[in-house]
């Protein structure tokens, strides 16, 4: 895998992690958005492991 591609995936994974943390801190977190973000984060993580 290209190093640049892996770096981009890593950055996206970190960004998703931050968005999840931010949403979780809200008084009424959007559960649908959290589920979507977590699913995307898992997809990125799986792609990084290939």
N, C-alpha and C positions, 0 to 999 in steps of 0.2 A: 504494500500500500504506500502511496506517496506520502511523504512527511507533511507536505502542505495540507493534504486532505485530512490527515489525522489531526493536525493542529486545528483546522477549521471545525472538525467534529468535536474536539475537546473544548474549544471556545463555546460552541453552541450548547454543549452539555452543561458547562458552567453557567451560561446565561439562563438556561432553563431552570437550573437549580436555584439561581437567585430569584427568578420570577416566582417559583413555587414558594420559596421562603417569604417573599414579600406578600404574596396572596394569603398565605397561612397566618400572617401577622394582622391581617385586617380584622375588624370586629365581626364582620359577617362574610367569611371567605366564600367565594363562588365555587361550590363543589364540582360543578360541571367543568369549569375552567381548570381546576386543580387536576381532575381526572385526565383531561386532555393534555395538560402539560406533563404529567407523570408518564403518560403513554408515549409521548414524543421523546421524553428524556430516555426512556427504556429503549426505544427504537434506535436512538443515536448511540447509546451505550453498546447495544448489540452490534451495530455497524462498526464501531471502534474495535471490537474484539475480533472481527473477521480478518 
